[in-house]
Amino acid sequence: MDVMTNISRLLRDNAPPLLYTLLIAGLWFYDFHTLTFVVAVFFVWLGTIQKRLHREKSCSRQDSDEKEGLLSSIKTQHKCYEGVASRISHENTAISEEVERISKMVAEATTELAESFSLMNRYAGEQKSLVSGMLGDSQTDNGDSASINDFIKDTEDMMNYFIDTIVNTSKESVRLVYKLDDLSEKIVSIEVLLKDLKFISDQTNLLALNASIEAARAGEHGRGFAVVADEVRNLSMSSTQFSDQIHDVVADAIDGIKDARTVIDGIASRDMRFVIDAKTKNTEISNIICKLQKQADTNMQEISLIADNLDNSVNVAIRSLQFGDIVTQLAGHVSQRSNNITHIANDITETINSQSQASNELEIVASINSVNQVCNRSVEYLKGINDSPVAQDKMESGEIDLF
Amino acid sequence: MSISITKDSANDEVCITIQGRFDFSMNSDFRKILSDPDCLGDKYTIDMGAVEDLDSSALGMLLLLREKAGGDNANINITRCRPDIIEMLKMANFQTMFNIA
């Protein structure tokens, strides 16, 4: 089939020359005249030329049509490129503006937050130092807690001393009463002795009386003896009087001892229930104070813990504020990338514009090559840009900056 | 309101039973325990089950008995006390000087 197709195409393309050649060959066979041969050759050449001209004309028309189409397509493509580049420029301008706004807002917000956190940090520090001071005070020997415990212990000691004193006073009072009782007994024995003395006096008096009687009976001889008897009687009466005086004094002494006993009774007999109530109340108050103090200590420790946590949180917040710097750097980089894209778009647009006047194949090829070169250059340029302008991507890894 | 004394000679133990309000009015009866040779013993038991109340002079008398019985070496049991009486004795630190039950 291929062979047949080729033969038929050969026949179609070379039909006039073939016809002329056959015609000349016939004539040459018919008449061997040289001129005829020349004419024949001329016709053959003519046919060949005609064929070639026809072919070239046809080719030329076809090429022209294709070129026109290509130029038109390229121009359309240029317009498309221009539209895209223009749009890219426009979008990039918008991106730059928005990124700038973001940067500005973040910068303002970070500044305000930094000031706010800085104040919080200061207040937290002050609160912590106050709480630490209070805790420190209450935990030292001279602190409130120790003072309260000392006070409670002192009060208890004082109470015990008071009770001991009362009990010992009672003990000594009872002992004193026993001594007074002993004394009373001795005084009572004096009174017994006085009774004996009075008996002697009475007997002496009686004896003196008898002596006086006997002296009177003796008459003149007994007169001197009567004087002596009177004197003895007088002495006896004085002795009785003296004994009565002693008896009165002893009675007074016994009364005095009784009074003293009553006074000592009052001293020795103290109501212990009153003391118990006082001690119980003191213990209750001490317990309440201890409980309150313990509660206060616990609360202070909790407050201290909260203050520490607050301090830590504020420090974390301040450290986290570095996001402002990072965001600003990232925004700058986004701007830079956007500008690069604008630059490339402008470059491509300029190249396309400068080559849009191409009218023949060579210029068109040059134009396309230029565009390709710009594209390649742009890709290489973009590859050269650092992809990670901000190495730090976590806030924790940064140092604390207290602004 | 009285004090009764019994002596268990076999154990050389003196039992003292006190009734009513134990106060200064009992000091004469109590003196008998301190001064009577028959009331001396190695061991003393004071039954205070019937004691309704006591004052500081009672505590003083008990301390005098302790002195008499040998001070720190005394062996004195105070028994059957009411809770409030025990409270009073403890308040005066008597639990360190007497056996209180």
Interface residues (C-beta under 8 A of the other chain):
Chain A: N160 I163 D164 I166 V167 N168 T169 S170 K171 E172 S173 V174 R175 V177 Y178 D181 D265 A268 S269 R270 D271 M272 R273 V275 I276 K279
Chain B: D23 F24 N27 S28 F30 R31 L34 D53 L54 D55 S56 S57 L59 G60 M61 L63 L64 E87 M88 M91 A92 N93
